[in-house]
Amino acid sequence: MEDLKTYIESGILELYVLGDVTAEEKLQVEEMAAKHPAIRAELDEIELSIELYAENNAVEPSAHLRDRVLNSILTNFGGDGTFTSQAEETKSNVITFPAAKTNNFFKYAFAACFALLLASSIALITLYNRLQQSNTQIAALQLDKQHFANTVSLKEGELEVLQDASFKFLKLQGTAKSPVSQITVAWSPAKKKVWIDMRSMKMPVNDKEHQYQLWALVGGKPVDLGVFDENPDSTDMKEMKSIASADAFAVTLEPRGGSASPTMDEMMVIGKF
């Protein structure tokens, strides 16, 4: 029953009565009407409604227009004089039928639905673009927030180094490889923390294929404490790997990413406590 109701409300029956359907649709309506009394009854009701509407809205043509139409018809078959009597007789027997009015409701309804669909699509696309822009802005704000948090954390670490009496400061001096180089190391044996002062560092700028590597010398053996780059614009301190004891610290120039053991020929600075 739900399918029959949907079929009746689809508008196909009105189009059938108005003759505005294809041959396939016409055959389909007739088959459905033969199978389902409800559709047959709906068709009869639509036909009756259209007839009543046409009867109530009929327009009687003017006598002058009626005469012109009849004369035009008679002219196609002969002269006016030949058929005068028949024309007069025909006039008296003419039954005027109201002109059928074209029902454009469904065409207008379809056009309105299409326009609404188009407007909705444009609105959805606009909303999607705005959503993408909002997501991009949120991502940028999150990055800024993370950067700010990292900066605050770094500054708190630097403040801890400066205020904590357990930190020892050691200035590493340049070697024969680079006599003018120097860098300050802050180390707290109690907290096993090691920082380097990037602000006061004086080292040649390394290329993209190399990095500086900090080493701690423990009992004459080198221990890797991490890599860093020489950045002239840096005004921060950098935290390196932790170590509990060290006899000395040194920096070598190594391939980017660091090495398992120091390249002694590339030692730039060294310092002992």
C-alpha positions as CSV (number, residue, x, y, z in Angstrom):
1,M,0.0,0.0,0.0
2,E,2.9,2.3,0.7
3,D,4.2,1.7,-2.8
4,L,0.8,2.5,-4.4
5,K,0.6,5.7,-2.3
6,T,4.0,6.7,-3.5
7,Y,3.1,5.9,-7.1
8,I,-0.1,7.9,-6.9
9,E,1.7,10.9,-5.3
10,S,4.5,10.9,-7.9
11,G,2.3,12.9,-10.3
12,I,2.5,10.4,-13.1
13,L,-1.3,9.9,-13.1
14,E,-2.0,13.6,-13.7
15,L,0.5,13.7,-16.5
16,Y,-1.2,10.6,-18.0
17,V,-4.6,12.3,-18.0
18,L,-3.0,15.4,-19.6
19,G,-1.3,13.3,-22.3
20,D,2.1,14.4,-21.2
21,V,3.8,11.0,-20.8
22,T,5.9,8.8,-23.0
23,A,4.6,5.6,-24.6
24,E,6.3,3.5,-22.0
25,E,4.9,5.5,-19.2
26,K,1.4,5.4,-20.7
27,L,1.6,1.6,-21.0
28,Q,2.8,1.4,-17.4
29,V,-0.1,3.5,-16.1
30,E,-2.6,1.5,-17.9
31,E,-1.2,-1.8,-16.6
32,M,-1.1,-0.4,-13.0
33,A,-4.8,0.8,-13.4
34,A,-5.8,-2.7,-14.6
35,K,-4.1,-4.4,-11.6
36,H,-5.0,-1.9,-8.9
37,P,-8.6,-0.5,-8.4
38,A,-7.2,2.3,-6.3
39,I,-5.2,3.6,-9.2
40,R,-8.2,3.2,-11.6
41,A,-10.3,5.2,-9.1
42,E,-7.6,7.9,-8.8
43,L,-7.5,8.2,-12.6
44,D,-11.3,8.6,-12.8
45,E,-11.2,11.2,-10.1
46,I,-8.4,13.2,-11.8
47,E,-10.3,13.1,-15.2
48,L,-13.5,14.2,-13.5
49,S,-11.6,17.0,-11.7
50,I,-10.1,18.3,-15.0
51,E,-13.5,18.1,-16.7
52,L,-15.1,20.1,-14.0
53,Y,-12.3,22.6,-14.0
54,A,-12.5,23.0,-17.8
55,E,-16.3,23.4,-17.6
56,N,-16.2,26.0,-14.8
57,N,-13.4,28.0,-16.6
58,A,-14.8,27.7,-20.2
59,V,-14.5,30.9,-22.3
60,E,-17.2,31.5,-24.9
61,P,-15.5,32.8,-28.1
62,S,-16.9,36.0,-29.6
63,A,-19.2,35.8,-32.5
64,H,-16.8,37.6,-34.8
65,L,-14.0,35.1,-34.0
66,R,-16.4,32.2,-34.5
67,D,-17.4,33.5,-37.9
68,R,-13.8,33.9,-39.0
69,V,-12.9,30.3,-38.1
70,L,-15.9,28.9,-39.9
71,N,-15.3,31.0,-43.0
72,S,-11.7,29.9,-43.0
73,I,-12.8,26.2,-42.9
74,L,-15.3,26.7,-45.7
75,T,-12.9,28.6,-47.9
76,N,-10.7,25.4,-48.0
77,F,-13.5,23.5,-49.7
78,G,-14.9,26.1,-52.1
79,G,-16.2,29.6,-52.5
80,D,-18.2,31.4,-49.9
81,G,-21.2,31.5,-52.3
82,T,-21.3,27.8,-52.9
83,F,-21.5,26.8,-49.2
84,T,-23.5,29.8,-47.8
85,S,-26.4,27.7,-46.7
86,Q,-24.4,24.9,-45.3
87,A,-22.2,27.4,-43.4
88,E,-25.3,29.0,-41.9
89,E,-26.7,25.6,-41.0
90,T,-23.3,24.6,-39.6
91,K,-23.2,27.7,-37.5
92,S,-26.4,26.8,-35.8
93,N,-25.2,23.3,-35.0
94,V,-21.7,24.3,-33.7
95,I,-21.1,23.3,-30.2
96,T,-18.3,25.3,-28.5
97,F,-15.8,23.4,-26.5
98,P,-13.5,25.2,-24.1
99,A,-9.9,25.3,-25.0
100,A,-7.8,22.8,-23.0
101,K,-5.5,24.6,-20.7
102,T,-2.0,23.3,-20.5
103,N,-1.1,22.2,-16.9
104,N,2.5,23.3,-16.3
105,F,2.4,22.7,-12.6
106,F,4.7,19.7,-12.7
107,K,7.2,21.4,-15.0
108,Y,7.3,24.4,-12.7
109,A,7.6,22.1,-9.7
110,F,10.5,20.2,-11.3
111,A,12.3,23.5,-12.2
112,A,11.8,24.8,-8.6
113,C,13.2,21.5,-7.2
114,F,16.2,21.7,-9.5
115,A,16.8,25.3,-8.5
116,L,16.6,24.4,-4.8
117,L,19.0,21.4,-5.4
118,L,21.5,23.7,-7.1
119,A,21.2,26.3,-4.4
120,S,21.7,23.7,-1.7
121,S,24.8,22.3,-3.5
122,I,26.3,25.7,-3.7
123,A,25.6,26.3,0.0
124,L,27.2,22.9,0.9
125,I,30.3,23.7,-1.1
126,T,30.6,27.1,0.5
127,L,30.1,25.6,4.0
128,Y,32.7,22.9,3.2
129,N,35.3,25.5,2.1
130,R,34.7,27.5,5.2
131,L,35.0,24.4,7.3
132,Q,38.4,23.6,5.6
133,Q,39.6,27.1,6.3
134,S,38.5,26.8,9.9
135,N,40.4,23.5,10.3
136,T,43.5,25.1,8.8
137,Q,43.2,28.0,11.2
138,I,42.7,25.6,14.1
139,A,45.8,23.6,13.1
140,A,47.8,26.8,12.8
141,L,46.7,27.9,16.3
142,Q,47.6,24.5,17.7
143,L,51.0,24.7,16.2
144,D,51.4,28.2,17.6
145,K,50.2,26.9,21.0
146,Q,52.7,24.0,20.9
147,H,55.5,26.3,19.9
148,F,54.6,28.7,22.7
149,A,54.5,25.8,25.2
150,N,57.9,24.6,24.0
151,T,59.3,28.1,24.3
152,V,58.0,28.4,27.8
153,S,59.4,25.0,28.8
154,L,62.8,25.9,27.3
155,K,62.8,29.2,29.2
156,E,61.9,27.4,32.4
157,G,64.8,25.0,31.8
158,E,67.2,27.9,31.2
159,L,66.0,29.6,34.4
160,E,66.5,26.4,36.3
161,V,70.1,26.2,35.1
162,L,70.8,29.7,36.1
163,Q,69.2,29.4,39.5
164,D,70.2,25.9,40.5
165,A,73.5,25.8,42.4
166,S,74.1,22.2,41.4
167,F,74.9,23.3,37.9
168,K,78.6,23.7,37.0
169,F,79.6,25.9,34.1
170,L,82.6,25.0,31.9
171,K,83.9,26.9,28.9
172,L,85.3,24.6,26.3
173,Q,88.2,26.2,24.4
174,G,89.2,25.9,20.8
175,T,91.8,23.3,19.6
176,A,94.4,23.5,16.9
177,K,91.7,22.6,14.4
178,S,89.7,25.8,15.4
179,P,91.6,28.0,17.9
180,V,88.9,30.7,18.1
181,S,86.0,28.3,18.8
182,Q,84.4,28.1,22.2
183,I,81.2,27.0,23.9
184,T,79.9,26.9,27.4
185,V,78.6,23.7,29.0
186,A,76.3,23.7,32.1
187,W,76.3,20.3,33.9
188,S,74.5,19.2,37.1
189,P,75.9,15.8,38.3
190,A,73.1,15.6,40.9
191,K,70.4,15.9,38.3
192,K,72.4,14.3,35.4
193,K,71.5,17.2,33.1
194,V,73.7,18.8,30.5
195,W,72.9,22.1,28.7
196,I,74.9,24.1,26.1
197,D,74.7,27.9,25.7
198,M,73.9,28.5,22.1
199,R,73.9,32.3,22.6
200,S,77.6,32.6,23.5
201,M,78.8,29.8,21.2
202,K,81.5,30.7,18.8
203,M,81.9,28.0,16.2
204,P,82.2,27.9,12.4
205,V,78.8,27.4,10.7
206,N,78.4,23.8,9.7
207,D,77.1,22.7,6.3
208,K,74.0,20.5,5.6
209,E,76.0,17.3,5.6
210,H,77.6,17.8,9.0
211,Q,76.7,18.5,12.6
212,Y,78.5,19.2,15.8
213,Q,78.5,16.4,18.4
214,L,79.0,16.8,22.1
215,W,81.0,14.2,24.0
216,A,81.6,13.5,27.7
217,L,84.9,11.8,28.5
218,V,84.3,9.3,31.3
219,G,87.5,7.3,32.4
220,G,89.1,8.2,29.1
221,K,86.1,6.9,27.1
222,P,83.9,9.1,25.0
223,V,80.1,9.1,25.6
224,D,77.7,10.6,23.1
225,L,75.6,13.5,24.4
226,G,73.8,14.4,21.2
227,V,74.3,16.6,18.1
228,F,73.5,20.3,17.4
229,D,73.9,22.9,14.6
230,E,75.6,26.3,14.8
231,N,72.9,28.9,14.5
232,P,74.1,32.5,14.6
233,D,70.5,33.6,15.3
234,S,69.9,31.4,18.3
235,T,69.6,33.1,21.7
236,D,68.6,30.0,23.7
237,M,70.2,27.1,25.6
238,K,69.9,23.6,24.4
239,E,69.5,20.5,26.6
240,M,71.6,17.5,25.7
241,K,71.6,13.9,26.8
242,S,71.9,13.1,30.5
243,I,75.0,11.9,32.2
244,A,75.9,11.4,35.9
245,S,79.7,11.7,35.8
246,A,82.3,13.2,33.4
247,D,85.9,14.1,33.5
248,A,85.8,16.4,30.5
249,F,83.6,17.6,27.6
250,A,84.5,18.0,23.9
251,V,82.9,18.8,20.6
252,T,83.7,17.2,17.2
253,L,82.4,17.8,13.7
254,E,80.6,14.7,12.5
255,P,78.4,13.5,9.6
256,R,74.8,14.7,10.1
257,G,73.1,12.6,12.7
258,G,76.3,11.9,14.6
259,S,78.8,9.1,14.9
260,A,79.3,6.2,17.2
261,S,82.8,7.4,18.1
262,P,84.4,10.8,17.8
263,T,86.5,11.8,14.8
264,M,89.6,13.0,16.6
265,D,90.9,15.0,13.7
266,E,87.7,17.1,13.7
267,M,87.8,18.0,17.4
268,M,86.8,21.7,17.7
269,V,86.8,22.4,21.5
270,I,87.6,20.6,24.7
271,G,87.5,21.4,28.4
272,K,88.1,19.7,31.8
273,F,86.9,20.4,35.3
